[in-house]
């Protein structure tokens, strides 16, 4: 990137869509990195993972950074990064008005 004359965070930014629901194990409540090192992470550890990455790299958006049913994790992620980068929960809300209302109540900081 630097060799091409671009500057991280100025000319180039990163938007991620990790689709975390795909590697969330509902039975254990853990995120399992099946395709890499096979490690597991709790919701809190995933929030620290994304927070660390957002500090290290010019990340401007994370879509589906946590599983669609990890409501407590989404609240933690929103508290930690919601005012720093864009968080997108399309799997979380899936155009479902009941899930959207729940998200407003449980995930968004008050007052909205």
C-alpha positions in Angstrom: 0.0 0.0 0.0 2.7 2.5 1.0 4.7 1.5 -2.1 1.7 2.5 -4.2 1.6 5.9 -2.5 -1.4 5.3 -0.3 -1.7 6.1 3.4 -3.6 3.8 5.8 -6.6 5.6 7.3 -6.3 8.4 4.8 -6.4 6.9 1.3 -7.4 3.4 2.3 -9.8 2.1 4.9 -11.0 -1.4 5.8 -14.6 -2.7 6.1 -15.0 -6.2 7.4 -17.9 -8.7 7.1 -16.7 -11.7 9.2 -20.1 -13.3 9.3 -19.6 -14.4 12.9 -22.8 -16.4 13.1 -21.1 -18.9 10.8 -18.4 -19.7 13.4 -20.5 -19.3 16.6 -21.3 -22.6 18.4 -24.7 -22.1 20.0 -24.2 -25.2 22.2 -21.1 -23.8 23.9 -21.7 -20.1 23.4 -18.2 -19.8 21.9 -16.8 -18.5 18.7 -14.7 -21.3 17.1 -12.1 -20.4 14.5 -12.5 -23.7 12.6 -10.7 -22.7 9.5 -7.6 -21.3 11.1 -6.0 -22.1 14.5 -9.1 -23.9 16.0 -9.1 -21.5 18.9 -12.3 -20.5 20.7 -13.3 -17.1 22.0 -16.1 -15.9 24.3 -18.2 -12.9 23.4 -16.0 -10.7 25.6 -12.9 -12.0 23.9 -14.4 -11.4 20.5 -15.1 -7.8 21.5 -11.5 -7.4 22.6 -10.3 -9.0 19.3 -12.3 -6.5 17.2 -11.3 -3.6 19.4 -7.6 -4.5 19.1 -7.9 -4.8 15.3 -9.7 -1.4 15.1 -6.8 0.1 17.1 -4.2 -1.5 14.8 -5.8 -1.1 11.4 -7.8 1.6 9.6 -11.1 -0.3 10.1 -14.1 1.9 9.5 -16.9 -0.7 9.6 -17.5 -4.2 10.9 -20.6 -6.1 9.7 -21.7 -9.1 11.6 -18.8 -9.1 13.9 -20.8 -11.2 16.4 -23.4 -13.9 16.1 -27.0 -13.0 15.3 -28.2 -14.2 18.7 -25.3 -12.9 20.8 -27.3 -9.9 22.2 -25.1 -9.4 25.2 -22.0 -9.5 23.0 -23.5 -6.9 20.6 -24.2 -4.6 23.6 -20.5 -4.9 24.6 -19.3 -4.3 21.1 -21.6 -1.3 20.7 -20.3 0.1 24.0 -16.7 -0.4 23.0 -16.7 0.5 19.3 -20.1 2.0 18.5 -18.9 5.6 18.7 -15.6 4.9 16.9 -16.5 2.9 13.8 -19.7 1.8 12.0 -21.2 -1.5 13.3 -23.6 -3.3 11.0 -25.8 -6.1 12.3 -27.8 -7.2 9.3 -27.7 -10.8 10.5 -28.8 -9.5 13.9 -31.8 -7.7 12.6 -32.6 -9.6 9.3 -35.4 -7.2 8.4 -37.4 -8.5 11.3 -39.3 -5.7 13.2 -39.3 -7.8 16.4 -35.5 -8.2 16.3 -35.1 -4.6 15.4 -37.2 -3.5 18.4 -35.2 -5.8 20.7 -32.0 -4.4 19.4 -33.0 -0.9 20.1 -33.9 -1.9 23.6 -30.9 -4.1 24.4 -28.0 -3.1 22.2 -28.2 0.7 21.6 -27.0 3.0 24.3 -29.6 5.2 25.9 -30.7 7.8 25.1 -31.1 6.9 21.4 
